[in-house]
Every structure is written in C-alpha cells, then in structure tokens.
Amino acid sequence: MRLLLVEDDSVLAEQLHKDLERMGFAVDLADNGIDAEFMGDEAPYDVVILDLGLPGRSGMAVLKNWRQRGNPVPVIVLTARDSWPERVDGFKAGADDYLGKPFHVEELIVRIQALIRRSHDMPGAALRSGGLELDEERQQVTLPNGNTFKLTGTEFRLLRYFMLHSGKILSKTRLTEHVYDQDFDLDSNLIEVYVRRLRDKLGKDYILTRRGQGYVFVERPG
C-alpha cells in the first residue's frame, strides 16, 4: 500500500518513513501543505498521514480542499494540539482518524492497517481472503492447508493489495502505483517477476492473468 506522509519536522518524518517502510508500506513525503495538496490529488494514495501544523498551507485547509473536490483518500490527522474541539473540527473537515503527538509508531501503524481494512469492507484484526491469512506484522502468509511462507517486502505489498481487491482486474500500472513509491519506474516489468514468485508460494490458481488487462486475485481458486 502506498502512503503519503505529510510532516514538516524532518527528524520525525525521516524516522516515520523508515518505520513505515519496514512495515511494508511504500511512502512518499511532503513537508508543506501546498505540495501535499497537489500530491494527494495527483497520486492514488491508500492513506494520507497529515500533520496540521504545516508551512505554506495548514493541514486543515488541505483536508478541506481535498474533500470539497471529492477526493475520498483516507486521512489520519497528526497534531500536537490534541484538544477535543480540534478533533471535532478535523472530523467535520473529513478526517477518518486522529492521533495526537507524541505517539508510539506502533499505534500509528495499527491505525493505518485498521483504516485500510475498513475502507475495503474488511473489518477485523487480520487480513483474510481466498482462504489465505496475511500476517501484516510478520509479513507472512498462511495457506488453507496450514503451510506458512515468509514474504519479501515487495511480495508482501503486492499480495496485500491483491487480497484487498479480490475479484477485480488490476493492471500492472495500477499495481505498480500502489506497491512502489513515486521514484519507481512505472514501466518496469518487475510486477511480472513478483507475480511469478507469489504463484510459486501460493499456487498458480490464486492469481490469474487477463491478457491485455492485468491480473485478478480469485477468492475461490479452481
């Protein structure tokens, strides 16, 4: 999953970037409200982590502008002013969740995972689809027969996106946009390589090729 982290504290942003990548997220950074608003409209982010106290344009203004234009991207607001009136204003502006500073990164990661699952109508503590169970903390998958396989970072990100969009045709471009950050070459054929690796671990029937269109993750492999 691809995240936009909007934070002007460079030390905090750098640490969060590392922590989020370690937990299997592709992360783009913005350190001001103007760039953040543009990036949030231009790229298909799965979640935005938005600080309110930003230079150039406040996080609250960015959020309001996104919602006024119909941008539905899920947003977790970060703020050092963790008062209830501000929370109310943030939720009225369209925030999906709120986290006051200082915070533990483990809580942020759990909130991100929960928000992603809710936005795909998959409530619960674990990601399950097609008889597979994906352990997001250990980055491993358990098959219906009980066999468990460790996944590389890219395998994990790719399988998580497939499981969240089961039954849908996903183009290589769309997969690349959600599995890698903005510096990745969108014309790369690496997606094909990692699809083959997942098939080797899961079995060939979970991920089907739709020639000229992309791939489909099926809930009931034949």
Beta strands, then each sheet from edge to edge (+ up, - down):
strand 1: 2-6
strand 2: 26-30
strand 3: 47-51
strand 4: 75-79
strand 5: 97-100
strand 6: 127-129
strand 7: 132-135
strand 8: 140-142
strand 9: 148-150
strand 10: 169-170
strand 11: 207-210
strand 12: 214-217
sheet 1: 2+ 1+ 3+ 4+ 5+
sheet 2: 6+ 7- 8+ 9-
sheet 3: 10+ 12- 11+
end
